[in-house]
Amino acid sequence: GSIPGGFELRRPTKGAMKHYQSTSTLFSRDGKGERMAPAVKAHLKTIVHKQRLFFRIFGYEPTQGKPDFDRLCDAAIEDIPHLAKGATRVHIRSTVDPNYHVTSKANSHPIMRLRQGRSMNMTTIGHSITPADAKKIWDGPEEAVEHMWAEASVHTNHSLEYSFYSAAGNVHGLHIINRDCCGWGKGKFDGIEIFIDPPSNWVSKLGYAAEKKRVKSPAETHSGKSTEALEEEIATYRHEGLNCYTNYEQTKLIVQESIGKIPRLTPESLSNKLTDARKGAESAMHPSLCLDQVIEIMKDLDMTIAAYRRYGKELKEYKQHTVSAHVITEQMRLILLEHMQQIPRLSKEGLRAKLDEAKINAKKFLEPTLAVNQQKMLLKDLEQAIKIYHEQGERLEMITSKYHLPLRFQLGDPVMVTYEGHWTQGVIDKIWEMGYPYRVRIGGGQMAWVTEDVDLEIRAADIDEPHGGGSGSIGPHGGYEPGDLGDDDEDD
């Protein structure tokens, strides 16, 4: 039938359909790998927009209820990325008013996202599309372009099975979400169609042809195109190819920079590299140039994914070790503060509650210096405890030397002291040391400290006993039980 712009859409020829059925990848397969029915409808809807042929991949009307992509897509969803690899533009329009539309620039983010099988609401590297970016990417009425800006997040990076477009953060943004909504705003239901432009050889394989009804001029070639039209088409191809190559080169440099393959680039050095790459491509323009770029980018991306997984595992272990170090250090600090009587004595439950709280805070405010800062606090508290300990010892030394508290024994006196549960003979080595009344040297050069000057801890040795004699044991009520020293039960 006839279509706008004076073009005529011809029915597919038998030869074209036979060729399509034998070579096209747009067939689904059963479990045995056999070809089944074509995944593309027999008659694709086509339009001409600005002298360019487009064919439809999606169409919706509000009367159809909630959108079901399985029914509304003209091609199988898994085949759309393959179709997009041969296209350069995306055209989205209203079914009510075809003049209310947006068309993407050649080889820009929307068609590249379709090639990846992802929704078109962000850039190829997952960044947001700002209002300014939307004006650079999409052509069309200003009010229609306003629907296309969107904020990017992991929650809106959808596959085509879920969404064609999800303009998050944009109240009036375009939303085409499977079994949810389809309209120029979240939750709305408007008639919308999505088209892409196929290469001319794809159109001929499908059996379609578009011819403008006019009188042929003598300057036309046997292909139906004038020399001027062919030259213009070649110039357009070269220009779009150079832009595509430059974009791929920029993507490759960014990926290589992120994995450390090349030094970090300044804006000036990046611009210079892109300029040199474009000049090199101009002198050797060939379709395989972009393909080589894509292959190199994919290799670098594979390296990036492998490094990310490796670093992710190491980072997870580092986080676990850092939190554990923080909790252990906090436990040591609490015990120290409790010993210094700077905090109340903690029960086991109270200590566990404080350690659990420290663990939660460590996970919440995790940073490389977390355990280091905690250890600095512990060292500071330890220094304070040592300082207090020395001050107390010096104070006791000053008190004992100033007031000369009376003691029963003097330096060098032989005595019997309790040591490890037994009475042991020794000699007074020092008096009033660090608050202890006696320091006694016992056998083997060991020292024993007496806490109180009472008979339960120290008593006079029998002068008939040789130095370093035998020992007895402490009775159940603190009395002395005879051992090798003799038969005396008491020494009071």
C-alpha positions in Angstrom: 0.0 0.0 0.0 1.0 3.6 -0.3 2.8 5.3 2.6 3.5 9.0 3.4 5.9 11.0 1.3 4.8 9.6 -2.1 6.4 6.2 -1.4 5.0 2.8 -2.4 5.5 -0.3 -0.2 5.6 -3.5 -2.3 4.7 -7.0 -1.1 7.7 -9.3 -0.6 8.5 -11.4 -3.6 8.6 -15.2 -3.3 12.4 -15.2 -4.0 13.0 -12.6 -1.3 11.0 -14.5 1.3 12.8 -17.8 0.4 16.1 -16.0 0.8 14.9 -14.5 4.1 13.8 -17.9 5.5 17.1 -19.6 4.6 19.5 -16.9 5.9 17.8 -14.7 8.4 18.8 -15.0 12.1 15.3 -13.8 13.0 13.9 -17.3 13.5 13.4 -18.9 16.8 14.5 -22.5 17.4 13.1 -25.4 19.3 14.9 -27.5 21.8 16.5 -29.6 19.0 17.9 -26.6 17.2 15.5 -26.8 14.4 14.1 -23.6 12.8 10.5 -22.8 13.7 8.2 -20.0 12.5 9.7 -16.6 11.7 10.1 -14.4 14.8 9.3 -11.3 12.6 5.7 -10.8 11.4 5.2 -11.4 7.8 4.4 -7.7 7.0 6.5 -5.2 9.0 5.0 -1.8 9.4 7.2 0.8 7.7 7.2 4.6 7.6 9.4 7.2 5.9 10.6 10.0 8.1 12.8 12.7 6.6 13.5 10.7 3.5 14.7 7.7 5.6 12.9 4.3 5.8 12.1 3.0 9.3 10.4 -0.3 10.3 8.5 -0.8 13.5 9.7 -3.1 16.4 7.0 -2.1 19.0 3.5 -0.7 18.9 1.0 0.0 21.7 -2.6 1.4 22.0 -4.3 2.2 25.3 -7.2 0.0 24.4 -4.9 -3.0 24.7 -4.7 -2.6 28.5 -1.4 -3.0 30.3 1.5 -3.5 27.7 2.6 -7.0 27.1 5.8 -7.1 25.2 5.3 -10.6 23.9 2.2 -9.4 22.0 3.3 -5.8 21.2 6.8 -6.4 19.7 6.8 -6.9 16.0 10.1 -8.9 16.3 11.0 -11.3 19.1 12.7 -9.4 21.9 15.8 -11.6 21.7 16.2 -10.6 18.0 15.9 -6.8 18.5 19.7 -6.5 19.4 20.6 -8.3 16.1 18.3 -5.9 14.1 19.8 -2.9 15.9 23.3 -3.9 14.9 22.4 -2.9 11.3 20.5 0.2 12.2 21.7 3.7 13.1 18.7 5.5 14.5 15.7 5.1 16.8 12.4 6.8 16.0 9.7 7.0 18.7 6.3 8.7 18.0 2.7 9.0 19.2 0.1 7.0 17.4 -2.4 9.9 17.8 -0.1 12.6 16.5 2.8 11.3 14.4 4.4 14.8 14.4 4.9 14.3 18.2 8.1 12.3 18.0 11.8 12.0 18.8 14.5 10.6 16.6 18.0 9.7 17.9 21.1 11.0 16.2 23.0 8.4 14.1 24.9 5.8 16.2 24.1 7.6 19.5 23.4 6.0 22.9 19.8 4.8 22.2 20.7 2.5 19.2 23.9 1.4 20.9 21.8 0.4 24.0 19.4 -1.6 21.8 22.4 -3.4 20.4 23.3 -4.4 23.9 19.8 -5.6 24.6 19.3 -2.9 27.3 16.8 -0.1 27.8 17.5 3.2 26.2 17.2 5.5 29.3 20.9 5.8 30.0 24.3 6.1 28.2 26.2 3.0 27.0 28.4 3.2 30.1 25.5 3.6 32.5 25.5 7.3 33.1 22.4 9.5 33.4 21.0 11.5 30.5 20.7 15.1 31.6 18.2 17.6 29.9 21.2 19.0 28.0 22.3 15.5 26.9 18.7 14.7 25.7 18.8 17.7 23.4 22.1 16.5 21.9 20.9 12.9 21.5 17.3 13.3 20.3 15.8 15.4 17.5 12.1 16.5 17.6 9.7 19.0 19.1 11.1 20.6 22.3 8.2 19.3 24.5 8.8 15.8 23.2 12.5 15.9 23.9 11.7 16.9 27.5 10.3 13.4 28.1 13.7 11.8 27.3 16.1 12.9 30.1 16.5 10.3 32.9 18.5 9.6 36.0 20.6 6.4 35.9 20.8 3.8 38.6 21.2 0.0 39.0 17.4 -0.2 39.3 16.8 1.3 35.9 19.5 -0.6 33.9 16.9 -3.0 32.5 17.0 -5.6 29.8 14.5 -5.3 26.9 12.4 -8.0 28.4 11.5 -5.6 31.2 11.7 -2.1 29.7 12.4 -0.1 26.5 12.5 3.2 28.4 12.3 4.2 32.1 12.9 7.9 32.6 13.6 7.7 36.4 13.5 11.1 38.2 11.6 12.7 35.3 7.9 13.2 36.3 6.9 13.6 32.7 9.5 11.2 31.3 8.8 8.4 28.8 8.0 5.1 30.5 7.6 1.9 28.4 7.7 -1.0 31.0 6.4 -4.5 30.4 3.1 -5.2 32.1 3.2 -1.9 33.8 2.7 1.3 31.8 3.4 2.9 28.4 3.1 6.6 28.0 4.7 10.1 28.1 4.8 10.0 31.9 5.0 7.5 34.8 1.8 5.4 35.1 0.3 6.8 31.9 -1.1 4.9 28.9 -0.6 6.5 25.5 -0.4 5.2 22.0 3.4 4.8 21.2 5.4 3.2 18.4 9.1 2.5 18.2 10.9 2.3 14.9 14.5 1.7 13.8 16.1 2.2 10.3 17.5 -0.8 8.6 20.3 -0.9 6.0 19.1 -1.1 2.4 20.4 -4.6 1.9 18.3 -5.8 4.9 15.2 -4.2 3.4 15.8 -6.0 0.1 16.3 -9.3 1.9 13.0 -8.9 3.6 11.4 -8.3 0.2 10.5 -4.6 0.7 11.4 -1.7 -1.5 10.6 2.0 -1.3 10.4 4.1 -4.5 9.5 7.7 -4.9 6.9 8.3 -7.6 8.7 10.8 -9.9 10.1 11.1 -13.4 13.6 9.6 -13.8 16.2 12.1 -14.9 18.9 11.3 -17.4 21.5 11.7 -14.7 20.2 8.7 -12.8 22.2 5.5 -12.8 20.9 2.0 -13.4 20.5 1.6 -9.6 17.9 4.4 -9.6 20.1 6.9 -7.8 21.8 9.9 -9.2 25.5 10.5 -9.0 25.0 13.4 -6.7 22.8 11.2 -4.4 25.4 8.5 -4.3 28.2 11.0 -3.5 26.0 12.5 -0.7 25.3 9.0 0.7 29.1 8.1 0.6 29.9 11.4 2.4 27.3 10.7 5.0 28.6 7.2 5.5 32.2 8.5 6.0 31.1 11.2 8.4 28.9 8.8 10.5 31.7 6.2 10.4 34.3 8.7 11.7 32.0 9.7 14.5 31.3 6.1 15.4 35.1 5.3 15.4 35.8 8.4 17.5 33.2 7.4 20.1 34.6 3.8 20.2 38.1 5.2 20.6 37.0 7.4 23.6 35.2 4.4 25.2 38.3 2.3 24.7 40.6 4.9 26.3 38.3 5.3 29.3 38.2 1.5 29.8 41.9 1.2 29.5 42.4 4.1 32.0 40.1 2.5 34.5 42.0 -0.8 34.5 45.4 0.9 34.7 46.4 -0.2 31.2 47.3 3.4 30.3 48.2 6.4 32.5 45.4 8.7 33.7 44.4 11.1 31.0 43.8 14.8 31.4 41.0 16.4 29.3 43.7 17.9 27.0 45.5 14.6 26.4 42.2 12.8 25.8 41.2 15.4 23.2 44.6 15.1 21.5 44.3 11.3 21.3 40.8 11.5 19.9 42.0 14.0 17.3 44.9 11.9 16.2 42.6 8.8 16.0 40.1 10.6 13.8 42.9 11.8 11.5 44.2 8.2 11.2 40.7 6.9 10.5 40.1 9.6 7.8 43.1 8.3 5.8 42.1 4.6 6.1 38.3 4.6 6.5 36.9 1.0 6.4 33.9 -0.7 8.1 36.3 -3.1 9.9 37.9 -0.1 11.8 34.9 0.2 14.2 34.7 -3.6 14.5 38.3 -3.8 15.6 37.7 -1.1 18.1 34.7 -3.0 19.5 36.7 -6.2 19.8 39.5 -4.4 21.7 37.0 -2.8 24.0 35.4 -6.2 24.8 38.8 -7.6 25.6 39.5 -4.8 28.0 36.1 -5.1 29.5 36.7 -8.8 30.1 39.9 -7.9 32.0 38.0 -5.2 33.9 35.4 -7.8 35.0 38.1 -10.3 36.1 39.9 -7.6 38.0 36.7 -6.4 39.7 35.9 -9.9 40.8 39.4 -10.4 42.2 39.5 -7.1 43.9 35.9 -7.6 45.2 37.0 -10.8 47.0 40.0 -9.1 48.5 38.0 -6.0 49.5 35.4 -8.3 51.2 38.2 -10.0 53.2 39.8 -6.6 54.0 36.4 -5.4 55.4 36.0 -8.4 57.6 39.5 -8.2 59.0 39.2 -4.4 59.6 35.9 -4.9 61.5 37.4 -7.7 63.6 40.5 -5.7 64.4 38.3 -2.8 65.5 36.1 -5.0 67.8 39.2 -6.6 69.4 40.8 -3.3 70.0 37.6 -1.9 71.4 37.4 -4.8 73.8 41.0 -4.2 75.0 40.2 -0.5 75.5 37.1 -1.2 77.6 38.9 -3.6 79.8 41.7 -1.1 80.3 39.2 1.7 81.1 37.4 -0.6 83.6 40.7 -1.4 85.3 41.5 2.3 85.5 38.1 2.8 87.0 37.2 5.4 84.3 34.0 3.4 83.5 31.7 1.2 85.7 32.6 -2.4 85.9 31.0 -4.3 83.0 29.1 -7.6 83.2 29.5 -10.1 80.4 26.2 -9.0 78.9 27.2 -5.4 79.1 30.6 -6.0 77.5 28.9 -8.0 74.7 26.4 -5.3 74.0 29.1 -2.7 73.7 31.1 -4.9 71.4 28.0 -5.5 69.2 27.4 -1.8 69.0 31.1 -1.2 68.0 30.8 -3.8 65.3 27.7 -2.2 63.8 29.3 1.3 63.9 32.5 -0.2 62.3 30.4 -1.6 59.3 28.5 1.7 59.0 31.5 4.0 59.0 34.1 1.6 57.5 37.2 3.3 56.2 40.9 2.3 55.8 42.0 4.2 59.0 39.2 2.7 61.2 41.3 0.1 63.1 44.4 2.4 63.1 42.5 5.2 64.8 41.1 2.7 67.4 44.5 1.4 68.1 45.8 5.0 68.6 43.0 5.5 71.2 44.1 2.3 72.9 47.7 3.3 73.0 46.7 6.7 74.4 44.7 5.0 77.2 47.6 2.6 77.9 50.1 5.5 78.2 47.6 7.2 80.6 47.3 4.0 82.7 51.1 3.6 82.9 51.5 7.2 83.9 48.9 6.8 86.7 50.5 3.6 87.8 53.9 5.3 88.1 52.4 8.3 89.9 50.7 6.0 92.4 54.0 4.1 93.0 56.0 7.3 93.5 53.3 8.6 95.9 53.5 5.5 98.0 57.3 5.6 98.0 57.1 9.2 99.2 54.6 8.4 101.9 56.6 5.4 103.3 59.9 7.3 103.2 58.4 10.3 104.9 56.4 8.7 107.7 58.7 5.6 108.4 55.8 3.3 109.2 56.9 0.8 111.8 57.6 -2.8 110.8 58.4 -6.0 112.8 61.4 -7.0 110.8 64.4 -5.2 109.4 66.6 -5.7 106.3 68.5 -9.0 106.5 66.2 -10.7 109.1 65.5 -14.3 108.4 61.7 -14.9 108.0 59.2 -17.5 106.9 56.7 -16.3 104.2 53.8 -17.9 102.4 54.8 -18.6 98.8 52.5 -20.5 96.4 50.5 -22.0 99.3 53.5 -23.1 101.4 55.6 -21.6 104.2 59.1 -20.9 102.7 62.2 -19.5 104.5 63.8 -16.4 103.2 65.6 -13.1 104.0 64.2 -9.5 104.1 65.6 -7.9 100.9 63.8 -4.5 101.0 61.1 -2.8 103.0 58.2 -0.6 101.7 58.6 -1.1 98.0 55.7 0.0 95.8 53.3 -0.1 98.8 54.3 -3.6 100.0 55.9 -3.8 103.5 58.4 -6.5 102.6 60.3 -7.9 99.6 61.7 -11.3 100.6 64.5 -13.2 98.8 63.7 -16.9 98.9 65.5 -19.9 97.5 66.8 -19.9 93.9 67.1 -16.0 93.8 63.3 -15.6 93.5 61.4 -12.7 95.2 58.2 -12.8 97.2 56.2 -9.7 98.2 54.3 -9.6 101.5 51.1 -7.5 101.3 50.5 -7.2 105.1 52.8 -7.4 108.1 50.7 -10.1 109.9 51.6 -13.6 111.0 49.3 -15.1 108.4 51.8 -13.9 105.7 55.2 -13.5 107.5 56.7 -14.7 110.8 60.2 -14.9 112.3 62.2 -17.9 111.3 63.6 -20.3 113.9 67.2 -19.3 114.5 68.2 -23.0 114.8 66.9 -23.6 111.3 69.6 -23.2 108.6 69.0 -20.6 105.9 66.9 -22.1 103.1 65.5 -24.9 105.2 62.4 -27.0 104.7 58.9 -25.8 104.3 55.4 -26.5 105.7 51.9 -25.8 104.4 49.1 -23.4 105.3 46.3 -25.0 107.3 42.7 -24.7 106.4 42.2 -21.8 108.9 45.5 -20.0 108.1 47.5 -21.8 110.7 50.8 -23.5 110.1 51.0 -27.3 109.6 54.4 -29.0 110.2 56.4 -30.1 107.3 60.2 -30.7 107.2 60.8 -27.8 109.6 59.8 -29.5 112.8 56.8 -30.6 115.0 55.6 -27.1 116.1 51.9 -26.5 115.2 51.9 -22.8 115.9 54.4 -20.0 116.1 52.4 -17.3 117.8 
